[in-house]
């Protein structure tokens, strides 16, 4: 399955995966309004073996299959912190 990844220019570290390139009509209006402009960053094949840095590829594939899109939000503040040395 191909995925087309876009970053939000309004929300830092927020990405949208689409099942079809530039098919922004799949996004609900409220989501499009919150994300603002989107910039294309990557086309990738989401195979079962594919690992993603901050998302479960199986979940992304399922969301693309069911909805045509997947949202990836920035990590929670606690996840982003490094433990004290």
N, C-alpha and C positions, 0 to 999 in steps of 0.2 A: 504494500500500500504506500503510495506517495503522500507526503505531507509537505505543505508549504508554510513556512514559519515567518511570522511578522512580529516586530517589536512595536510596542506602544510608544509614541513620542511624548505622551503626556504622563504615563505611569511607569516609573523606573522599574526595570527588571520584570516587566509583564509582557508575556508573549502570547500570540494567538497561532494555533496550528489550524490550517484549513485543509479540507480534502481536495479542493480544487483551487488552483491559483487565482487570486484576486476575487474570489467569490464571497465578498463581504456581505452580500444579502443574506447569507446563512446566520449572521450574527444578529441577535435581538437588538432592537434600537437602543435600549438602555445600555447594553454592553458597548455598542459602537460609540455612544455619547460619552461614556466614562473613559474609554481608551483614547479617544481623539484620533489623530492621524496614525496610520500604521505604515511601517517601513519594512519591505521585504528583506529578509536576512538569509534564508536558507531553503533549499529544496532537499528533502531526504527521503530515502526509502525506509519505512518503518516495518522491518521484518521482525519475526519473533526473536531473532538473535540480537537485534539492535538494542544497545544500551543508551539511555539519555542521561544527561548530567543531573537534572533535577525533576525528572518525571518518570513514571513507570510507563514504558512503551506500550504495554498491553492495555493500560487504561487510556492512553492517548488514542490508540487504534480503535478501541471500543467507542470512545466519544466521537471520533471522526465517522465511524460507521453509523452510529445512531443519530448524531446531530449535525455532522458535517464540520464541526469545529471542536477545539479543545483550548481551554484557557490555562496558562501557566503563570501563577502569581509569584512574587518574590518570596524567598524563605521568610518565615516568621523571625522576629527579632531575636528570640532565644536561640533559634537554629543558626543564625548568622554569627553569634558571639563565639569567640574561642575561649576555652577554659583558661582560668588564671594559672600561671606557671608557678 
